[in-house]
Amino acid sequence: MSVKSVAADVDVDLRQLFASLARNWLRILVVALVITGLAFALTWLATPHYRAETRLLIETRESVYTRPDGTNDNDKPILDEEGVTSQVEVVSSTDILKQVAQKLNLSRLPEFDETADMPMLSRLLVIAGLKSDPNEIPPEERVLTKMREKLNVYRVEKSRVIVIEFSSENPRLAAEIPNAIADAYISVQGNANIESNSAATDWLAPEIADLSKRVKDAEAKVASYRAQSDLLMGGNNSVLATQQLSELSSELSRVRANRASAEATADSVRRALQNGGSLDAVPEVLSSELIQRLRER
């Protein structure tokens, strides 16, 4: 077969194509309308699902009052990728989901427990043995299985934010369940911190009582020794003897200063008399109040 013949075989006659479409337009229109109607019916009969999410920020929430002195950054808990991933597992744990299921009473809803309102067809299939009986599974397990199918918990990449995503046929439940899971997780973490602090307090209480008793005994012994050794306490929390020595030292310094001033005055008067000068020119005489009053008279 030549190249020209191949090209002739694959050529499409557009005139014949459009003519065929024009002859069968009614059939094409009916088929399109039927397919559109089926799609619309399936969409109308399909159960809508609503999706909601809530986000949690994982952090230590510590201050200088909750950590002892002398600790450095290496002693603090590290919230790395593994630590946040571990918190994701805690959020989706069975205990927290059970708390939420009991709080919202999800076992009474057919969406989470098909035995609550099982259709007749399903009952017949169970009786005929063509379908497993859901009543053989405990109610809590049935509810938890449905919750895990609708729940999605994941960590936002390169962050400490955990996203709790849930889908439901009821828009109210779709919004309430993620918030309830977040509240249950925060409550569990708070209770764990309270238990840890209570355990530390219980362990430290006898130690603090014992140390307080030792301090009181030591203070009593110190007071007794001071009384026996005549080391009574004076002002400014100092020993009485020390305080007396300090006062005597201050008085001695004052007396020495007055003596030095008097000796200096006497020397100046002697020099004035030896040189034949008048005493009126002596500064000490001029500053005397008696001399000033005599001059005024």
Summary of the structure (lengths in Angstrom):
residues: 297
radius of gyration: 49.9
end to end distance: 158.5
largest distance: 158.9
contacts: 652
relative contact order: 0.07
helix: 69%
strand: 8%
